[in-house]
Amino acid sequence: MNEQLMSFAAQSARFLQDVTVDCCQQYFWMTIAAGIFGFLMACGIGANDVANAFATSVSAKSVTLKQAVVIAGICEFLGAMLLGASVTSTIKGKMIDTSLYADEPGVLMYGMLTSLVAASFILAVANYLALPVSTTHTIVGSIVGFSLAAKGFSSINWMEVGKIFISWVAAPVITGTAAALFFWVTRKFILLSEVPYKRAITLYPFIIFIAIGIDLFMVFYKAGKNSPQIKEWGLKFMIPAGFCISFFLAVVFHFLLSPYLQKRVGAKMERLEKAKTDKENEDVAHENAEAGEGEEKKSAMMKKILGEDGEEEKAEEQDGEEKHTDSKTTDANISRSERIKKNMTASFHKSMSKLGDATINRDIEAEAFAGSAKAKEMWETGEEFDPRAEEMFSYLQVLTACLLSFAHGANDVANAIGPIAAVIAIYNTGEVNSKNPVPKWIIFLGAAGIVLGLLLYGYKLMISLGYKITKMSPSRGFCIELAASFVVVIASFVGIPVSTTQCQVGGTIGVGLLGGEKGNRSGNLNPWFVLKVILGWVGTFVAVCIINAGVFAFAYYAPSASGFA
């Protein structure tokens, strides 16, 4: 009797699974749509999150815009492909109860699809408005919106959602405090000392040990979420490994790289001084040339009146006609296929030049100052330090930004690929699981989208975070990135889902409170833009939640035509 019951139960289970799988097969279009909108979501992440990581480096002139796009693209792509999640959670942060969808996997599939649609739309709007927002909170808010429409308030884990609300205050305040503290120590004991350059060189190994150790620990900790091996080793591996590597780099710098770096800094200062002198000479020459042109115009006018230059004009016209005739003869001798190839090559180069001018070759500093008088005022009145000491910090700033970008690629690419993996897993199995496998091609899709978004639209967010909040310099940018790394790791331990972007904004505000115009510290901040950014954090979460609830409900509760119910 027991064997018969077991056999019947097994047959029933197989039947239900077959029915569920067959049910999900009709939703093949969802997998295609999820891939498309997941890619668009990744583009939005690249244009917003990744651009924010390198904004301070570009505005501080540690790297150019073109260099930042190339370096960030490589770090993000390698981080995603080498340490990206092989398994991802169906719902990031356990914000909703997935067990409610066990009998309706198709509903969860559709909800994940609309979540990507709404999130990618809101990110596109935020990028257009140049607002640095949290991409993690955007996709979470989108998922919360669809679950509210599908299963009501009881389907939401409000304790987890409440942590996001807490992070809107906690992340910028804690990071701002940490960044202000780091910058105060750096400013007092290095930048404002009698010998700032010498002091920077002396303390550089210690700074490398602390800064790189914290950043590497953050990389290991984020990678541990995706790598079972690193996760198994735990803190006993992460902390010693991170600080052992940073100690090794500090020793290498002290004994091998320090002389080379000092020569490099000295050579760059000489080039800058020479360029400054050359520009001053050019300005003088230009003024003299303008004065000379005025005299030549007067002389030419007198000649024309007296009729002395008629013969010269005729000779010039004859030379021009001969050159035009030679050009026509040359074009006639070129075959049709060669002419088409030549025109296509010229058109391609022209298109690439236009693309470069619209993206990586922009003068974002000039655009920032032209669009914001307050930004220009802050940069003109902000405190300046020894350029050689600042140059030393630029190398650390870029290295820190690279590690932040690498860790971001390893962990936060899941914001785009997580819902795709969930849709495909449900389509393949017909079941709702808490964890889903992530094929490499999905990780590649997300990484490629991040790089493309950074290339095409990243400059807008670099202008916002790099120029419009406060004046930036390598030392300030380094303290901001170090504080952001520190707070992200601490918040991960506590369990608060902070956003790297919010940490970057908070750190920027923190250093902006120091080193402003003498007697007017608040003058080194743009309070109205800061308020706009904070309202953007709240607005994007609420807006994406409402929009996705509406998009999901529009189809889910719509009456079905006969035969399609």
Solvent accessible surface area in square Angstrom, and as a share of the most:
residue,aa,sasa,rsa
1,M,168,0.75
2,N,116,0.60
3,E,146,0.66
4,Q,127,0.56
5,L,99,0.49
6,M,141,0.63
7,S,54,0.35
8,F,141,0.59
9,A,56,0.43
10,A,43,0.33
11,Q,101,0.45
12,S,37,0.24
13,A,60,0.47
14,R,137,0.50
15,F,131,0.55
16,L,113,0.56
17,Q,84,0.37
18,D,83,0.43
19,V,71,0.41
20,T,36,0.21
21,V,33,0.19
22,D,96,0.50
23,C,53,0.32
24,C,0,0.00
25,Q,79,0.35
26,Q,114,0.51
27,Y,53,0.20
28,F,111,0.46
29,W,131,0.46
30,M,7,0.03
31,T,17,0.10
32,I,94,0.47
33,A,19,0.15
34,A,0,0.00
35,G,14,0.13
36,I,98,0.50
37,F,61,0.25
38,G,1,0.01
39,F,55,0.23
40,L,84,0.42
41,M,0,0.00
42,A,0,0.00
43,C,22,0.13
44,G,7,0.07
45,I,0,0.00
46,G,0,0.00
47,A,3,0.02
48,N,0,0.00
49,D,13,0.07
50,V,1,0.00
51,A,0,0.00
52,N,1,0.01
53,A,7,0.06
54,F,0,0.00
55,A,0,0.00
56,T,0,0.00
57,S,0,0.00
58,V,9,0.05
59,S,1,0.00
60,A,11,0.09
61,K,126,0.53
62,S,24,0.15
63,V,15,0.09
64,T,77,0.45
65,L,12,0.06
66,K,98,0.42
67,Q,91,0.41
68,A,0,0.00
69,V,14,0.08
70,V,82,0.47
71,I,47,0.24
72,A,0,0.00
73,G,7,0.07
74,I,96,0.49
75,C,20,0.12
76,E,2,0.01
77,F,63,0.26
78,L,79,0.39
79,G,0,0.00
80,A,0,0.00
81,M,45,0.20
82,L,121,0.60
83,L,46,0.23
84,G,11,0.10
85,A,4,0.03
86,S,62,0.40
87,V,75,0.43
88,T,12,0.07
89,S,40,0.26
90,T,5,0.03
91,I,8,0.04
92,K,60,0.25
93,G,39,0.38
94,K,158,0.67
95,M,5,0.02
96,I,10,0.05
97,D,65,0.33
98,T,30,0.17
99,S,74,0.48
100,L,76,0.38
101,Y,0,0.00
102,A,60,0.47
103,D,135,0.70
104,E,63,0.28
105,P,8,0.05
106,G,12,0.11
107,V,19,0.11
108,L,0,0.00
109,M,0,0.00
110,Y,34,0.13
111,G,0,0.00
112,M,0,0.00
113,L,8,0.04
114,T,4,0.03
115,S,0,0.00
116,L,0,0.00
117,V,42,0.24
118,A,1,0.01
119,A,0,0.00
120,S,12,0.08
121,F,113,0.47
122,I,13,0.06
123,L,0,0.00
124,A,57,0.44
125,V,59,0.34
126,A,2,0.02
127,N,5,0.03
128,Y,147,0.56
129,L,87,0.43
130,A,16,0.13
131,L,17,0.09
132,P,0,0.00
133,V,0,0.00
134,S,5,0.03
135,T,1,0.00
136,T,22,0.13
137,H,6,0.03
138,T,1,0.01
139,I,2,0.01
140,V,4,0.02
141,G,0,0.00
142,S,0,0.00
143,I,4,0.02
144,V,3,0.02
145,G,0,0.00
146,F,0,0.00
147,S,0,0.00
148,L,41,0.20
149,A,22,0.17
150,A,13,0.10
151,K,62,0.26
152,G,27,0.26
153,F,145,0.60
154,S,104,0.67
155,S,1,0.00
156,I,12,0.06
157,N,61,0.31
158,W,111,0.39
159,M,156,0.69
160,E,42,0.19
161,V,1,0.00
162,G,21,0.20
163,K,61,0.26
164,I,1,0.00
165,F,88,0.37
166,I,98,0.50
167,S,0,0.00
168,W,32,0.11
169,V,103,0.59
170,A,20,0.15
171,A,1,0.00
172,P,18,0.11
173,V,91,0.53
174,I,93,0.47
175,T,0,0.00
176,G,9,0.09
177,T,89,0.52
178,A,14,0.11
179,A,0,0.00
180,A,23,0.18
181,L,102,0.51
182,F,52,0.22
183,F,0,0.00
184,W,109,0.38
185,V,66,0.38
186,T,15,0.09
187,R,31,0.11
188,K,103,0.44
189,F,97,0.41
190,I,8,0.04
191,L,7,0.03
192,L,93,0.46
193,S,24,0.15
194,E,175,0.79
195,V,75,0.43
196,P,20,0.13
197,Y,28,0.11
198,K,136,0.58
199,R,86,0.31
200,A,1,0.01
201,I,32,0.16
202,T,92,0.53
203,L,61,0.30
204,Y,6,0.02
205,P,22,0.14
206,F,128,0.53
207,I,24,0.12
208,I,14,0.07
209,F,60,0.25
210,I,59,0.30
211,A,0,0.00
212,I,2,0.01
213,G,0,0.00
214,I,27,0.14
215,D,0,0.00
216,L,23,0.11
217,F,19,0.08
218,M,2,0.01
219,V,9,0.05
220,F,36,0.15
221,Y,39,0.15
222,K,16,0.07
223,A,0,0.00
224,G,3,0.03
225,K,107,0.45
226,N,23,0.12
227,S,27,0.17
228,P,104,0.66
229,Q,85,0.38
230,I,23,0.12
231,K,139,0.59
232,E,139,0.63
233,W,118,0.41
234,G,20,0.19
235,L,78,0.39
236,K,185,0.78
237,F,63,0.26
238,M,10,0.05
239,I,77,0.39
240,P,65,0.41
241,A,20,0.15
242,G,0,0.00
243,F,54,0.23
244,C,85,0.51
245,I,74,0.38
246,S,0,0.00
247,F,123,0.51
248,F,130,0.54
249,L,66,0.33
250,A,7,0.05
251,V,59,0.34
252,V,35,0.20
253,F,8,0.03
254,H,104,0.47
255,F,143,0.60
256,L,125,0.62
257,L,87,0.43
258,S,11,0.07
259,P,72,0.45
260,Y,124,0.47
261,L,19,0.09
262,Q,65,0.29
263,K,153,0.65
264,R,119,0.43
265,V,0,0.00
266,G,29,0.28
267,A,43,0.33
268,K,55,0.23
269,M,33,0.15
270,E,127,0.57
271,R,145,0.53
272,L,95,0.47
273,E,109,0.49
274,K,133,0.56
275,A,58,0.45
276,K,124,0.53
277,T,60,0.35
278,D,57,0.30
279,K,126,0.54
280,E,94,0.42
281,N,89,0.45
282,E,115,0.52
283,D,67,0.35
284,V,85,0.49
285,A,58,0.45
286,H,109,0.48
287,E,113,0.51
288,N,96,0.49
289,A,51,0.39
290,E,95,0.43
291,A,67,0.52
292,G,31,0.30
293,E,90,0.40
294,G,32,0.31
295,E,110,0.50
296,E,122,0.55
297,K,144,0.61
298,K,135,0.57
299,S,54,0.35
300,A,55,0.43
301,M,116,0.52
302,M,110,0.49
303,K,90,0.38
304,K,134,0.57
305,I,119,0.61
306,L,117,0.58
307,G,57,0.54
308,E,106,0.47
309,D,25,0.13
310,G,33,0.32
311,E,133,0.60
312,E,107,0.48
313,E,82,0.37
314,K,119,0.50
315,A,51,0.40
316,E,121,0.54
317,E,113,0.51
318,Q,112,0.50
319,D,75,0.39
320,G,39,0.38
321,E,117,0.53
322,E,108,0.48
323,K,147,0.62
324,H,113,0.50
325,T,81,0.47
326,D,93,0.48
327,S,58,0.37
328,K,126,0.53
329,T,75,0.44
330,T,80,0.46
331,D,70,0.36
332,A,82,0.64
333,N,121,0.62
334,I,44,0.23
335,S,54,0.35
336,R,173,0.63
337,S,79,0.51
338,E,101,0.45
339,R,98,0.36
340,I,75,0.38
341,K,144,0.61
342,K,122,0.52
343,N,91,0.46
344,M,132,0.59
345,T,64,0.37
346,A,61,0.47
347,S,63,0.41
348,F,118,0.49
349,H,113,0.51
350,K,128,0.54
351,S,56,0.36
352,M,90,0.40
353,S,62,0.40
354,K,128,0.54
355,L,71,0.35
356,G,9,0.08
357,D,86,0.45
358,A,48,0.37
359,T,7,0.04
360,I,39,0.20
361,N,76,0.39
362,R,71,0.26
363,D,92,0.48
364,I,8,0.04
365,E,47,0.21
366,A,52,0.40
367,E,59,0.27
368,A,0,0.00
369,F,43,0.18
370,A,94,0.73
371,G,64,0.61
372,S,17,0.11
373,A,87,0.67
374,K,59,0.25
375,A,0,0.00
376,K,97,0.41
377,E,86,0.39
378,M,0,0.00
379,W,32,0.11
380,E,122,0.55
381,T,52,0.30
382,G,8,0.08
383,E,41,0.18
384,E,136,0.61
385,F,24,0.10
386,D,35,0.18
387,P,82,0.52
388,R,102,0.37
389,A,0,0.00
390,E,16,0.07
391,E,20,0.09
392,M,0,0.00
393,F,1,0.00
394,S,8,0.05
395,Y,65,0.25
396,L,6,0.03
397,Q,0,0.00
398,V,27,0.15
399,L,72,0.36
400,T,0,0.00
401,A,0,0.00
402,C,24,0.14
403,L,26,0.13
404,L,7,0.04
405,S,0,0.00
406,F,43,0.18
407,A,1,0.01
408,H,12,0.05
409,G,0,0.00
410,A,1,0.01
411,N,19,0.10
412,D,11,0.06
413,V,1,0.00
414,A,17,0.13
415,N,1,0.01
416,A,0,0.00
417,I,0,0.00
418,G,4,0.04
419,P,6,0.04
420,I,1,0.00
421,A,1,0.01
422,A,0,0.00
423,V,0,0.00
424,I,28,0.14
425,A,9,0.07
426,I,3,0.02
427,Y,35,0.13
428,N,94,0.48
429,T,53,0.31
430,G,2,0.02
431,E,80,0.36
432,V,28,0.16
433,N,59,0.30
434,S,81,0.52
435,K,117,0.50
436,N,3,0.01
437,P,91,0.57
438,V,11,0.06
439,P,51,0.32
440,K,118,0.50
441,W,140,0.49
442,I,0,0.00
443,I,1,0.00
444,F,107,0.45
445,L,44,0.22
446,G,2,0.02
447,A,0,0.00
448,A,32,0.25
449,G,0,0.00
450,I,1,0.00
451,V,44,0.25
452,L,67,0.33
453,G,4,0.04
454,L,1,0.01
455,L,52,0.26
456,L,75,0.37
457,Y,74,0.28
458,G,0,0.00
459,Y,29,0.11
460,K,44,0.19
461,L,0,0.00
462,M,1,0.00
463,I,17,0.08
464,S,0,0.00
465,L,0,0.00
466,G,0,0.00
467,Y,5,0.02
468,K,44,0.19
469,I,0,0.00
470,T,0,0.00
471,K,14,0.06
472,M,4,0.02
473,S,13,0.08
474,P,15,0.09
475,S,0,0.00
476,R,1,0.00
477,G,0,0.00
478,F,7,0.03
479,C,1,0.01
480,I,0,0.00
481,E,0,0.00
482,L,12,0.06
483,A,0,0.00
484,A,0,0.00
485,S,0,0.00
486,F,81,0.34
487,V,5,0.03
488,V,9,0.05
489,V,6,0.04
490,I,82,0.42
491,A,9,0.07
492,S,33,0.22
493,F,94,0.39
494,V,101,0.58
495,G,35,0.33
496,I,40,0.20
497,P,38,0.24
498,V,28,0.16
499,S,6,0.04
500,T,25,0.15
501,T,2,0.01
502,Q,1,0.00
503,C,0,0.00
504,Q,1,0.00
505,V,0,0.00
506,G,1,0.01
507,G,0,0.00
508,T,0,0.00
509,I,36,0.18
510,G,3,0.03
511,V,0,0.00
512,G,0,0.00
513,L,88,0.44
514,L,37,0.18
515,G,0,0.00
516,G,4,0.04
517,E,79,0.35
518,K,191,0.81
519,G,78,0.75
520,N,63,0.32
521,R,104,0.38
522,S,79,0.51
523,G,13,0.12
524,N,1,0.01
525,L,19,0.09
526,N,15,0.07
527,P,82,0.51
528,W,192,0.67
529,F,19,0.08
530,V,19,0.11
531,L,81,0.40
532,K,95,0.40
533,V,1,0.01
534,I,67,0.34
535,L,109,0.54
536,G,8,0.08
537,W,6,0.02
538,V,59,0.34
539,G,35,0.33
540,T,17,0.10
541,F,11,0.05
542,V,70,0.40
543,A,34,0.27
544,V,0,0.00
545,C,19,0.11
546,I,116,0.59
547,I,59,0.30
548,N,0,0.00
549,A,24,0.19
550,G,42,0.40
551,V,57,0.33
552,F,0,0.00
553,A,31,0.24
554,F,167,0.70
555,A,51,0.40
556,Y,76,0.29
557,Y,130,0.49
558,A,47,0.37
559,P,131,0.82
560,S,75,0.48
561,A,67,0.52
562,S,115,0.74
563,G,78,0.75
564,F,166,0.69
565,A,124,0.96
